[in-house]
Amino acid sequence: MNFAATSLLSLSEQEKLIDKLEIFTIKGRDKHGVTILQIIGKFFPARTITVEALNKYLAEKVYPRLAERPFSVVYVHTQVNRAENFPGLSRLRSIYEAIPNKVRDNLETVYFLHPGLQSRLFLAIFGSLLFGGGLYWKVKYVNRLDLLWDKVRRKEIEIPEFVYEHDKELENWPVMDYGLESDHPRGHVSPPMLDSALQVYSMRCIA
C-alpha cells in the first residue's frame, strides 16, 4: 500500500493528525551532543496522509528547526507494517527531493533501529539510487536498544513501550538479533535487474 493519492481529510486535518501521532519528534542528543530527530515508523498512517500534506508539515514544523544546526535521525522501524506504514518508492523519492539542501547537509547520521532483512536488501540495492550516496552512507543499522544507547543519550529521548517489548523478544531469537529476520517472512527477493526490480519492490511495498 502506497501513500494515499487523496485523503478524506483536509490538508490542515492531515497536518494535525501527523502532529497528534508524534511521528516526528525533535528531542535529545546523541553522544556527540548532536540534536536528535526521532521518527517512529509504526505511527505513520500512509493510507491516510498524502505526500502533499507530509511535505507541507515537514516544511513548516520540522525543517526550520534543523536548518541551522547539525542533527542525527533515530528511525524506529520496529513493527512497521508494509500495508499501513510504507509510502511507496516514488513517493519516498519525492519526499527526499523536497528536503532543503541545508537540512540535508546538516544531517550527520541515521540510526536505523530494528532493521529487517528485506529493509537491508532494499537499501543495499536501491539506497544510493533513490536517496543519493550522501544519505545512503550515513545510515547505521542498530539491531538492539543496548547498541542504540551506545550512540544516543538514553535519558533524553522517549522510546515507545512496544519497542522495548520487541527488543526483549529478540533475546529468544538470536538470528533476528543480527538483523537477519525478514520484514515480510513470506516475501521473495528477486535478483536485482534495475527496472524490473524497482517495479517488484514497489508492488510489494517493502518497508
SEDO-655226 format. One line per field, with one value per atom (N, C-alpha, C): residue number from 0; residue in three letters; atom name; x, y, z. Coordinates in pm, whole numbers, plus 32768, in hexadecimal, padded with zeros to 4 digits. Layout:
REM SEDO-655226
resi = [NUM ...]
resn = [ALA ...]
name = [CA ...]
x = [X ...]
y = [Y ...]
z = [Z ...]
***
This chain:
REM SEDO-655226
resi = [0 0 0 1 1 1 2 2 2 3 3 3 4 4 4 5 5 5 6 6 6 7 7 7 8 8 8 9 9 9 10 10 10 11 11 11 12 12 12 13 13 13 14 14 14 15 15 15 16 16 16 17 17 17 18 18 18 19 19 19 20 20 20 21 21 21 22 22 22 23 23 23 24 24 24 25 25 25 26 26 26 27 27 27 28 28 28 29 29 29 30 30 30 31 31 31 32 32 32 33 33 33 34 34 34 35 35 35 36 36 36 37 37 37 38 38 38 39 39 39 40 40 40 41 41 41 42 42 42 43 43 43 44 44 44 45 45 45 46 46 46 47 47 47 48 48 48 49 49 49 50 50 50 51 51 51 52 52 52 53 53 53 54 54 54 55 55 55 56 56 56 57 57 57 58 58 58 59 59 59 60 60 60 61 61 61 62 62 62 63 63 63 64 64 64 65 65 65 66 66 66 67 67 67 68 68 68 69 69 69 70 70 70 71 71 71 72 72 72 73 73 73 74 74 74 75 75 75 76 76 76 77 77 77 78 78 78 79 79 79 80 80 80 81 81 81 82 82 82 83 83 83 84 84 84 85 85 85 86 86 86 87 87 87 88 88 88 89 89 89 90 90 90 91 91 91 92 92 92 93 93 93 94 94 94 95 95 95 96 96 96 97 97 97 98 98 98 99 99 99 100 100 100 101 101 101 102 102 102 103 103 103 104 104 104 105 105 105 106 106 106 107 107 107 108 108 108 109 109 109 110 110 110 111 111 111 112 112 112 113 113 113 114 114 114 115 115 115 116 116 116 117 117 117 118 118 118 119 119 119 120 120 120 121 121 121 122 122 122 123 123 123 124 124 124 125 125 125 126 126 126 127 127 127 128 128 128 129 129 129 130 130 130 131 131 131 132 132 132 133 133 133 134 134 134 135 135 135 136 136 136 137 137 137 138 138 138 139 139 139 140 140 140 141 141 141 142 142 142 143 143 143 144 144 144 145 145 145 146 146 146 147 147 147 148 148 148 149 149 149 150 150 150 151 151 151 152 152 152 153 153 153 154 154 154 155 155 155 156 156 156 157 157 157 158 158 158 159 159 159 160 160 160 161 161 161 162 162 162 163 163 163 164 164 164 165 165 165 166 166 166 167 167 167 168 168 168 169 169 169 170 170 170 171 171 171 172 172 172 173 173 173 174 174 174 175 175 175 176 176 176 177 177 177 178 178 178 179 179 179 180 180 180 181 181 181 182 182 182 183 183 183 184 184 184 185 185 185 186 186 186 187 187 187 188 188 188 189 189 189 190 190 190 191 191 191 192 192 192 193 193 193 194 194 194 195 195 195 196 196 196 197 197 197 198 198 198 199 199 199 200 200 200 201 201 201 202 202 202 203 203 203 204 204 204 205 205 205 206 206 206]
resn = [MET MET MET ASN ASN ASN PHE PHE PHE ALA ALA ALA ALA ALA ALA THR THR THR SER SER SER LEU LEU LEU LEU LEU LEU SER SER SER LEU LEU LEU SER SER SER GLU GLU GLU GLN GLN GLN GLU GLU GLU LYS LYS LYS LEU LEU LEU ILE ILE ILE ASP ASP ASP LYS LYS LYS LEU LEU LEU GLU GLU GLU ILE ILE ILE PHE PHE PHE THR THR THR ILE ILE ILE LYS LYS LYS GLY GLY GLY ARG ARG ARG ASP ASP ASP LYS LYS LYS HIS HIS HIS GLY GLY GLY VAL VAL VAL THR THR THR ILE ILE ILE LEU LEU LEU GLN GLN GLN ILE ILE ILE ILE ILE ILE GLY GLY GLY LYS LYS LYS PHE PHE PHE PHE PHE PHE PRO PRO PRO ALA ALA ALA ARG ARG ARG THR THR THR ILE ILE ILE THR THR THR VAL VAL VAL GLU GLU GLU ALA ALA ALA LEU LEU LEU ASN ASN ASN LYS LYS LYS TYR TYR TYR LEU LEU LEU ALA ALA ALA GLU GLU GLU LYS LYS LYS VAL VAL VAL TYR TYR TYR PRO PRO PRO ARG ARG ARG LEU LEU LEU ALA ALA ALA GLU GLU GLU ARG ARG ARG PRO PRO PRO PHE PHE PHE SER SER SER VAL VAL VAL VAL VAL VAL TYR TYR TYR VAL VAL VAL HIS HIS HIS THR THR THR GLN GLN GLN VAL VAL VAL ASN ASN ASN ARG ARG ARG ALA ALA ALA GLU GLU GLU ASN ASN ASN PHE PHE PHE PRO PRO PRO GLY GLY GLY LEU LEU LEU SER SER SER ARG ARG ARG LEU LEU LEU ARG ARG ARG SER SER SER ILE ILE ILE TYR TYR TYR GLU GLU GLU ALA ALA ALA ILE ILE ILE PRO PRO PRO ASN ASN ASN LYS LYS LYS VAL VAL VAL ARG ARG ARG ASP ASP ASP ASN ASN ASN LEU LEU LEU GLU GLU GLU THR THR THR VAL VAL VAL TYR TYR TYR PHE PHE PHE LEU LEU LEU HIS HIS HIS PRO PRO PRO GLY GLY GLY LEU LEU LEU GLN GLN GLN SER SER SER ARG ARG ARG LEU LEU LEU PHE PHE PHE LEU LEU LEU ALA ALA ALA ILE ILE ILE PHE PHE PHE GLY GLY GLY SER SER SER LEU LEU LEU LEU LEU LEU PHE PHE PHE GLY GLY GLY GLY GLY GLY GLY GLY GLY LEU LEU LEU TYR TYR TYR TRP TRP TRP LYS LYS LYS VAL VAL VAL LYS LYS LYS TYR TYR TYR VAL VAL VAL ASN ASN ASN ARG ARG ARG LEU LEU LEU ASP ASP ASP LEU LEU LEU LEU LEU LEU TRP TRP TRP ASP ASP ASP LYS LYS LYS VAL VAL VAL ARG ARG ARG ARG ARG ARG LYS LYS LYS GLU GLU GLU ILE ILE ILE GLU GLU GLU ILE ILE ILE PRO PRO PRO GLU GLU GLU PHE PHE PHE VAL VAL VAL TYR TYR TYR GLU GLU GLU HIS HIS HIS ASP ASP ASP LYS LYS LYS GLU GLU GLU LEU LEU LEU GLU GLU GLU ASN ASN ASN TRP TRP TRP PRO PRO PRO VAL VAL VAL MET MET MET ASP ASP ASP TYR TYR TYR GLY GLY GLY LEU LEU LEU GLU GLU GLU SER SER SER ASP ASP ASP HIS HIS HIS PRO PRO PRO ARG ARG ARG GLY GLY GLY HIS HIS HIS VAL VAL VAL SER SER SER PRO PRO PRO PRO PRO PRO MET MET MET LEU LEU LEU ASP ASP ASP SER SER SER ALA ALA ALA LEU LEU LEU GLN GLN GLN VAL VAL VAL TYR TYR TYR SER SER SER MET MET MET ARG ARG ARG CYS CYS CYS ILE ILE ILE ALA ALA ALA]
name = [N CA C N CA C N CA C N CA C N CA C N CA C N CA C N CA C N CA C N CA C N CA C N CA C N CA C N CA C N CA C N CA C N CA C N CA C N CA C N CA C N CA C N CA C N CA C N CA C N CA C N CA C N CA C N CA C N CA C N CA C N CA C N CA C N CA C N CA C N CA C N CA C N CA C N CA C N CA C N CA C N CA C N CA C N CA C N CA C N CA C N CA C N CA C N CA C N CA C N CA C N CA C N CA C N CA C N CA C N CA C N CA C N CA C N CA C N CA C N CA C N CA C N CA C N CA C N CA C N CA C N CA C N CA C N CA C N CA C N CA C N CA C N CA C N CA C N CA C N CA C N CA C N CA C N CA C N CA C N CA C N CA C N CA C N CA C N CA C N CA C N CA C N CA C N CA C N CA C N CA C N CA C N CA C N CA C N CA C N CA C N CA C N CA C N CA C N CA C N CA C N CA C N CA C N CA C N CA C N CA C N CA C N CA C N CA C N CA C N CA C N CA C N CA C N CA C N CA C N CA C N CA C N CA C N CA C N CA C N CA C N CA C N CA C N CA C N CA C N CA C N CA C N CA C N CA C N CA C N CA C N CA C N CA C N CA C N CA C N CA C N CA C N CA C N CA C N CA C N CA C N CA C N CA C N CA C N CA C N CA C N CA C N CA C N CA C N CA C N CA C N CA C N CA C N CA C N CA C N CA C N CA C N CA C N CA C N CA C N CA C N CA C N CA C N CA C N CA C N CA C N CA C N CA C N CA C N CA C N CA C N CA C N CA C N CA C N CA C N CA C N CA C N CA C N CA C N CA C N CA C N CA C N CA C N CA C N CA C N CA C N CA C N CA C N CA C N CA C N CA C N CA C N CA C N CA C N CA C N CA C N CA C N CA C N CA C N CA C N CA C N CA C N CA C N CA C N CA C N CA C N CA C N CA C]
x = [8054 8000 8057 803F 808B 8045 8083 8044 7FBA 7F5F 7EDC 7EEC 7EAF 7EB2 7E5C 7DEE 7D97 7D71 7D3A 7D15 7C8D 7C41 7BC1 7BD7 7C51 7C73 7CAB 7C91 7CCC 7D61 7DAA 7E3A 7E53 7E07 7E1B 7DFA 7D94 7D71 7DDD 7E17 7E84 7EFD 7F1B 7F8B 7F74 7EFA 7EDA 7EE7 7EC3 7ECF 7F62 7FB7 8046 807E 8053 8081 8051 7FD3 7F98 7FDA 7FFD 8038 80CA 8106 8192 81F0 81DE 8235 82C1 82C8 8349 835A 83CA 83E7 8477 848B 8511 852D 857F 8597 8612 8663 86D7 874F 87BE 883B 8881 88D9 892A 89A5 8A01 8A74 8AD7 8AC5 8B19 8AD8 8A63 8A1C 89CA 89B4 8969 88D3 8881 87EF 87B8 874E 8710 8685 866E 85E7 85BE 8559 8529 84AE 84AE 843F 840E 838D 8352 8305 833F 8303 8279 8263 81E3 816F 818C 8123 80F6 813E 811F 80AB 803C 7FC5 7FCA 8015 802B 7FAA 7F46 7EC7 7E6F 7E94 7E41 7E81 7F07 7F50 7F86 7F74 7FA9 8038 8081 8108 8105 80A2 8095 808A 8037 8023 80A2 80E5 815F 81CD 81E1 8248 822A 81AB 8184 81A0 817F 8198 822D 827C 830D 8349 831A 834F 832F 82BC 8291 82BC 82BE 82D1 8359 8399 8413 8490 8491 850A 853E 84E7 851C 856D 8550 8597 8619 8630 86A7 8706 86DE 872A 87A8 87AD 881C 887D 886B 88C5 88CF 893C 894A 88E2 88B6 8858 886B 883A 8836 87A7 878A 8703 8709 86A9 8690 860E 861A 85A4 8583 850C 84DF 8489 84C1 847E 842B 842D 83EC 8358 8330 82A4 8266 82B8 8281 8236 81C0 816B 8169 8191 819E 8119 80A9 8027 7FF7 8027 7FF3 8055 80D6 8138 8199 81A1 8204 81CA 820D 81D4 81E0 8238 824F 82CC 830A 838D 838B 832F 832F 8311 82B8 8296 8308 834C 83BF 842A 843C 849C 8473 83F3 83C4 83D2 83C1 83D4 8466 84BF 854E 8577 8543 8567 8534 84CD 8495 84E2 8542 8591 85F0 85EE 8649 86DB 872D 87BA 8801 87DE 8820 8803 8788 8763 87AD 87B4 87FE 8890 88CB 8957 896D 8908 8916 8904 88CD 88B6 893B 8955 89D3 89C5 895F 8950 88BC 8899 8813 8824 87F5 87F8 8777 8783 8711 86FC 869C 8685 862A 8653 8609 85EE 8655 8642 8625 85D8 85C0 8618 8616 8669 8644 85C3 8599 85B5 85AF 85D3 8665 86BA 8748 8761 871F 8731 8701 868F 8657 86B7 86EE 874A 87CE 87FA 8877 886D 87F7 87E4 87BE 8763 872A 8749 878B 87A0 87E4 8856 88A0 8857 880B 87BF 874E 8704 8690 86B6 871B 8737 87BE 880D 8891 88F5 8971 89D7 89E9 89CD 89DF 898F 8910 88BB 88D4 88E3 88F2 8964 89D5 8A4A 8A42 89D8 89C7 8971 8937 88E0 8934 8914 8955 88E9 88F0 888E 88A9 883D 8847 87E6 881A 87C5 8780 87BE 8787 878B 8732 872E 87B0 87EC 8869 88D4 88D2 8931 890E 888D 8863 8893 888B 88B5 894B 8996 8A25 8A39 89D2 89DD 898C 891F 88BF 88AE 8898 8884 87F9 87F8 877D 8713 873C 86DD 86A0 86CF 86A0 863A 8620 85B9 8557 84DF 8477 845E 846B 8453 83D0 8374 82F3 8307 82AA 82B5 82BC 8275 8276 8301 8355 83DE 842F 841D 8460 8431 83AF 837A 83B4 83BD 83F8 848B 84CF 855C 856F 8514 851B 8502 84A7 848C 8508 855C 85D4 8634 8628 867F 8667 85EE 85CC 85E2 860A 861E 86A5 8711 8798 87AA 8768 8776 873D 86CC 868F 86E9 8733 8789 87F1 8814 8877 8837 87B6 8773 8755 8755 873F 86AE 8658 85CB 8592 852B 84EC 847F 8471 8401 837D 8382 830C 8333 831F 8353 8330 82BF 8297 82C5 830C 8337 83A7 83BE 8429 8473 84F6 8546 8587 856C 85A3 862C 867D 86FF 86EC 8748 8735 874B 86E4 86E3 869D 86E0 86B6 8626 85FC 8574 850C 851E 84BC 84BD 8534 853D 84F8 850B 84C5 842F 83FE 836F 8341 838E 836B 8367 83D0 83D4 8363 8344 82D8 8253 823C 81BF 81B3 8224 821E 8227 8245 824B 82A6 8322 8380 8397 8389 8398 8426]
y = [7F88 8000 807C 80D8 8153 81C2 8239 82AF 82C0 82FA 831B 8381 8366 83C7 843F 8423 848B 8463 84BF 84A1 84DE 849C 84D2 8549 8556 85C5 8639 86B2 8728 872C 8783 8790 87B3 8811 883A 87C8 877A 8708 869C 8688 8627 8655 86D5 870A 86FA 8712 8702 8670 8614 8586 855F 858E 8572 85A4 861B 8656 8605 85DE 8593 850B 84C9 8444 8446 84BC 84CD 8471 8472 8423 845E 84E2 8529 8576 855E 85A4 85D3 8652 8687 8697 863D 863C 85E8 8617 85CA 85DE 859B 85A6 851E 8510 8496 84AC 844A 8453 84C0 84F7 8564 85EC 85EB 8667 869A 8646 866F 8657 86B6 86AE 8632 85F8 857F 859E 8572 856B 84D9 84BB 8432 841D 83AF 838D 8302 82F6 8275 8241 81E1 81B1 8175 812F 80EC 814E 81C8 822C 826F 8258 82A3 8266 82AF 827C 8296 8244 825D 825A 8213 8208 8282 82D8 834D 83D0 83D3 844F 8456 84C7 84DB 8511 8502 853A 85D1 8611 86A2 86CD 8686 86AA 8692 8622 8605 866B 8689 86EA 8774 8798 8819 881B 87AE 87A5 87AF 8762 8762 87EC 882C 88AF 8919 890B 8970 8952 88D2 88AF 8871 8832 87E6 8826 883D 886E 88F2 8953 89D1 89BD 8956 893D 88F0 88C3 8874 88BB 892C 896F 89B4 89D1 8A21 89D2 894E 8902 8872 882F 87A1 874F 86E2 8689 85FB 859D 8511 84DF 8474 8439 83B2 839B 8315 82E5 828B 8254 81CE 81C5 814B 80FA 808C 8039 7FC9 7FC1 7F55 7F48 7ECE 7EAB 7F01 7F35 7F7B 7F17 7F3D 7EE8 7F20 7ED0 7F03 7F36 7EFA 7F23 7FA6 7FC6 803B 80AF 8092 80FA 811E 80CF 80E8 8140 81B0 820E 81E6 8189 8166 81AB 816F 819D 822A 8243 82C4 8335 831D 8384 8398 832B 8335 838E 837A 83CB 845E 8479 8504 8549 84FE 8536 855D 8503 851F 859A 85A4 8614 869A 8697 8712 8744 86F4 871F 878E 87FF 886D 8840 8875 884F 8869 88D6 88F8 8890 885C 87F5 8773 8751 86D8 86E1 8757 8769 875D 8782 877E 86F2 8698 860F 85C5 8593 854E 84B6 847F 83ED 83C8 8357 831D 8298 8292 8215 81C8 8159 810A 8097 80A8 8046 7FD4 7F5A 7EDE 7ECC 7ED0 7EB6 7E23 7E06 7D7C 7D5A 7CDD 7CB1 7CF9 7D02 7D3F 7DD5 7E16 7EA3 7EB7 7E5F 7E67 7E4F 7DEA 7DCC 7E3F 7E76 7EE6 7F5C 7F81 7FF2 7FD2 7F55 7F2E 7F38 7F14 7F13 7F9D 7FE0 805B 80D9 80CB 813E 81B3 819A 8208 823E 81E8 8213 8272 824F 829E 831B 830E 837A 83BE 838A 83C3 838A 8389 834F 8399 841C 846B 8435 8418 83E4 8350 8306 8274 824E 8292 826D 829F 82EB 831B 82BC 8257 81F9 8195 8187 8124 80CA 8048 7FEA 7FCF 7FD0 7FB8 7F48 7ED2 7E5D 7E59 7E95 7E8E 7F16 7F2A 7FA8 7FC2 7F58 7F6A 7FA9 7F85 7FBF 8050 806F 80FA 8152 811E 816E 8189 813D 815A 81D7 81FB 826C 82E5 82CC 8335 8340 83B8 83CD 839A 832D 82E2 8334 8385 83CE 8446 8463 84DB 84BF 843F 841F 83BB 83B7 835B 82F2 8275 8205 81C1 81A9 8168 80DE 80B5 8036 7FBF 7FC3 7F50 7F36 7F9E 7F8D 7F3C 7F5B 7F0F 7E7D 7E69 7DE1 7D91 7DD1 7D8D 7D6C 7DC7 7DB2 7D39 7D27 7CB3 7C32 7C38 7BC1 7B94 7BF3 7BD2 7B7A 7B81 7B2F 7A9A 7A76 79EA 79C3 7A24 7A09 7A41 79F7 7A29 7A53 7A0E 7A33 7ABE 7ADB 7B5F 7BCA 7BA5 7C05 7C40 7BF9 7C2C 7C68 7C88 7CCA 7C6E 7BE9 7B8B 7B62 7B97 7B78 7BC3 7B8A 7BCB 7C28 7C9B 7CF4 7CAF 7C5E 7C19 7B88 7B2F 7AA6 7A5B 7A7A 7A2F 7A73 7ADF 7B28 7ADF 7B09 7ACF 7B3F 7B3E 7BA8 7B74 7BB4 7B8B 7BC8 7B8F 7BCB 7C56 7CB0 7D3D 7D60 7D55 7D91 7E17 7E87 7F07 7F2B 7F30 7F5C 7EFE 7E7B 7E1C 7E14 7E21 7E16 7E8A 7F02 7F75 7F5F 7F28 7F11 7EA8 7E3E 7DD4 7E08 7E54 7E88 7EEA 7F3B 7F9B 7F53 7EE8 7E9E 7E5C 7E30 7DED 7E4E 7ECC 7F32 7F0B 7EEF 7EC4 7F35 7F1A 7F81 7F86]
z = [8000 8000 8000 7FA4 7F9C 7FE8 7FE2 8017 7FD9 8026 7FEF 7F80 7F0C 7E9E 7EC2 7F05 7F3B 7FC8 8013 809C 80BA 8111 813E 819B 81CD 8226 81D6 8204 81C5 81E6 81A2 81BD 824F 8283 830E 836F 834F 83A4 839F 832A 831F 836F 8369 83B5 844C 8476 8504 852F 84D5 84F3 8501 84A6 84AF 8533 8558 85D6 864E 864B 86BA 86CD 8661 8668 8695 8695 86C1 8673 85F0 8599 8598 8595 8591 8614 8657 86D4 86D4 86EC 86FA 878F 87C1 8852 8871 88CD 88F8 889D 88C4 887B 8877 8816 8814 886D 886E 88C8 889F 8826 87F9 8812 8852 886D 87FB 8795 871E 8735 870A 8719 86D2 870E 86D7 869E 8622 85E9 85EF 863F 864C 85F4 85A8 8550 8576 8598 85BB 8542 84FB 847F 8491 8500 8517 8523 854D 8563 84E2 8474 83FA 83AD 839B 8356 82C0 8277 81E8 8198 81C9 817E 8191 81F0 820F 81E7 81E8 81D2 8142 8102 807B 8082 8013 800C 801E 7FE3 7FED 807F 80CB 8157 81A8 818E 81D9 81BA 813B 8117 8152 8154 818D 8224 8267 82F8 8316 82CC 82E3 82C7 825D 8238 82A0 82E0 8340 83D0 83F5 8483 84A3 8441 845E 8422 83A1 835E 8397 83B8 83EF 846F 84BA 8538 8523 84A8 848B 8429 83F7 838D 83C0 8442 8475 84CB 84D4 852C 84FC 851E 84FE 854B 8510 8554 8523 8572 854A 8555 850E 850F 8555 85AE 85E3 85A3 8542 84FF 853F 857A 85BE 855E 852C 84C8 8508 8589 85D3 85AE 8587 8569 84FA 84A3 842E 83D6 83AC 835A 82CC 826B 81E2 81AA 81D4 819F 81DB 8254 829B 829F 829F 82C0 8250 81E5 817D 8110 80ED 808D 7FFB 7FD9 7F4D 7F19 7EB5 7E85 7E4A 7DEF 7DAB 7E0E 7E6A 7ECC 7F30 7F52 7FAA 7F6A 7EE9 7E9F 7E9E 7E89 7E83 7F0A 7F76 7FFB 800E 7FE5 7FF3 7FA2 7F29 7ED3 7F09 7F5E 7F95 800F 803F 80B2 8086 80CA 80A4 80AC 8052 804E 80D2 8113 8191 81FC 81FC 825D 823D 81BD 8195 81C1 81AE 81D2 8268 82B6 8348 8382 8333 8364 8372 83E9 8401 83FB 843D 8444 844A 840D 841D 8466 84E1 852E 8510 84CB 849A 84FC 8558 85C3 8597 85B6 8598 8502 84B1 8421 8409 83A4 837B 8304 82DD 826D 81EC 81CF 8152 8150 81C5 81CB 81A7 81DA 81BC 8126 80F0 8062 800B 8030 7FE3 7FDF 8053 8058 8013 801F 7FDF 7F47 7F11 7E80 7E4A 7E90 7E5A 7EAA 7F1C 7F73 7F31 7EF2 7EB3 7E39 7DF4 7D7F 7DA5 7E0F 7E37 7E86 7EDC 7F3A 7F25 7EC7 7EB2 7F16 7EEE 7F43 7FC6 7FC6 8040 80B5 809E 8109 8120 80B6 80C1 811E 8112 8163 81F2 8211 829B 82EF 82AF 82F6 8344 83C5 841B 8457 843A 8470 8503 8551 85E2 8604 8625 8639 86C0 8724 87AC 87EF 884F 8899 88E4 891B 8963 8909 8889 882B 880C 880C 87F6 8868 88E3 8956 8956 890A 88F9 88A5 8856 87F9 8825 886F 8890 8928 8958 89E8 8A10 8A56 8A72 8ABB 8B19 8B6D 8B26 8AAE 8A6A 89FC 89DD 8979 89B5 897C 89AA 893F 8966 890A 8933 88D4 88F6 8934 8986 89CE 896F 88FE 88A3 886B 8867 8836 889C 891B 8985 8983 896F 896D 88F9 8885 8811 882B 886B 8888 88E3 8943 899B 894F 88ED 889C 884F 882A 87DF 8830 88B3 8907 88F0 88C7 88AC 881B 87C9 873A 870F 8729 870A 8679 861B 858E 8577 85B6 85A8 85E3 864B 868F 8632 85CA 856C 84EF 84F9 848A 8418 842F 83C2 83B4 840C 83FD 8385 8348 82D7 8307 82C5 82E3 82BF 8256 8225 820D 826F 8268 81EA 81AB 8134 80B4 80C2 804B 8003 7F88 7F37 7EF2 7EFC 7EC0 7E40 7DD2 7D51 7D3C 7CE3 7CC3 7C8B 7CA5 7C83 7BF1 7BA1 7B1C 7B2F 7B15 7B48 7B2B 7AAD 7A8F 7ACA 7AB3 7AE3 7B7A 7BB5 7C47 7C8B 7C54 7C8D 7C8B 7C1D 7C10 7C74 7C83 7CE1 7D6E 7D95 7E1C 7E34 7DD0 7DE0 7DF4 7DAA 7DB5 7E3D 7E72 7EF4 7F69 7F49 7FB0 8022 8003 806A 80CB 814A 81B0 81E2]
***
